[in-house]
Amino acid sequence: MSLTWLLIVVGVVFEIGFASCLKLSDGFTRPMATLGVLAFGTVSLFSLSHAMRSIDAGPAYAVYTGLGATGTALVGVLLLGETLGPVRALAIVAIVGGAVTLALAGGG
């Protein structure tokens, strides 16, 4: 894996933390979760912006948002008590498939 794609993966991990903290912040009324939103969001976007120096914007952002959404959905199911029905599971598989296809197609 190239350093550029590693930056995308780091960005995705922090994007998942960002979105999870956003949920936990309860409309920015919980200070620690709100700080998590700011910290995770900053690192996430910093990683993405540096990766986009070497990868086309379309594939980079699609992989970042697709895997971030998938990871956030899984955190919701595993840690936040959200449900995972068959349609939601199929959507997650489709998102991951699309993100992997874009990554393999190149673009940087």
C-alpha positions as CSV (number, residue, x, y, z in Angstrom):
1,M,0.0,0.0,0.0
2,S,1.4,3.4,-1.0
3,L,1.7,6.2,1.5
4,T,-1.0,8.1,-0.3
5,W,-3.6,5.3,0.2
6,L,-2.4,4.9,3.8
7,L,-3.3,8.6,4.3
8,I,-6.7,7.8,2.9
9,V,-7.1,5.0,5.4
10,V,-5.9,7.2,8.3
11,G,-8.5,9.8,7.1
12,V,-11.2,7.2,7.1
13,V,-10.4,6.0,10.6
14,F,-10.6,9.6,11.9
15,E,-13.7,10.3,9.8
16,I,-15.4,7.4,11.7
17,G,-14.3,8.9,15.0
18,F,-15.5,12.3,13.8
19,A,-19.0,11.0,12.8
20,S,-19.3,8.9,16.0
21,C,-18.4,11.9,18.2
22,L,-20.8,14.0,16.2
23,K,-23.6,11.6,17.2
24,L,-22.4,11.5,20.8
25,S,-22.1,15.3,21.1
26,D,-25.9,15.5,21.2
27,G,-26.1,18.7,19.1
28,F,-22.7,20.0,20.6
29,T,-24.1,19.9,24.1
30,R,-21.5,17.5,25.4
31,P,-18.1,19.1,25.7
32,M,-15.9,16.0,25.4
33,A,-17.7,14.6,22.4
34,T,-17.6,18.1,20.8
35,L,-13.8,18.2,21.3
36,G,-13.7,14.8,19.7
37,V,-15.6,16.2,16.7
38,L,-13.0,19.0,16.3
39,A,-10.0,16.8,16.8
40,F,-11.0,13.8,14.7
41,G,-12.4,16.1,12.0
42,T,-9.2,18.0,11.8
43,V,-6.9,15.0,11.4
44,S,-9.3,13.4,9.0
45,L,-9.4,16.3,6.6
46,F,-5.7,16.9,7.0
47,S,-5.0,13.3,5.9
48,L,-7.5,13.5,3.0
49,S,-6.0,16.8,1.8
50,H,-2.5,15.4,1.7
51,A,-3.6,12.3,-0.1
52,M,-5.3,14.4,-2.7
53,R,-2.0,15.8,-3.7
54,S,-1.3,12.5,-5.4
55,I,-4.8,10.9,-6.1
56,D,-7.5,12.4,-8.3
57,A,-10.2,14.1,-6.2
58,G,-13.1,11.9,-7.4
59,P,-11.7,8.5,-6.4
60,A,-10.0,9.8,-3.3
61,Y,-13.1,11.4,-1.9
62,A,-15.4,8.5,-3.0
63,V,-13.2,6.0,-1.2
64,Y,-12.9,8.3,1.9
65,T,-16.6,9.0,2.2
66,G,-17.7,5.4,1.2
67,L,-15.5,3.7,3.7
68,G,-16.2,6.4,6.3
69,A,-19.9,5.9,6.0
70,T,-19.5,2.1,6.1
71,G,-17.3,2.3,9.2
72,T,-19.7,4.8,10.9
73,A,-22.6,2.5,10.1
74,L,-20.8,-0.4,11.7
75,V,-19.9,1.6,14.8
76,G,-23.5,2.5,15.1
77,V,-24.5,-1.2,15.0
78,L,-21.7,-2.5,17.2
79,L,-21.5,0.3,19.8
80,L,-24.5,2.6,19.6
81,G,-27.3,0.1,19.5
82,E,-28.4,0.7,15.9
83,T,-30.0,-2.1,13.9
84,L,-28.6,-3.9,10.9
85,G,-31.3,-5.2,8.6
86,P,-30.8,-7.0,5.3
87,V,-31.2,-3.8,3.2
88,R,-28.7,-1.9,5.3
89,A,-26.3,-4.7,5.1
90,L,-26.6,-4.9,1.3
91,A,-26.1,-1.2,1.1
92,I,-22.9,-1.5,3.1
93,V,-21.6,-4.2,0.8
94,A,-22.4,-2.1,-2.2
95,I,-20.6,0.9,-0.8
96,V,-17.5,-1.1,0.0
97,G,-17.6,-2.7,-3.4
98,G,-17.8,0.7,-5.1
99,A,-14.9,2.1,-3.0
100,V,-12.7,-0.9,-3.7
101,T,-13.5,-0.7,-7.4
102,L,-12.6,3.0,-7.5
103,A,-9.4,2.4,-5.6
104,L,-8.4,-0.4,-8.0
105,A,-9.3,1.7,-11.0
106,G,-6.5,4.1,-10.2
107,G,-6.6,7.8,-10.4
108,G,-3.3,8.9,-9.0
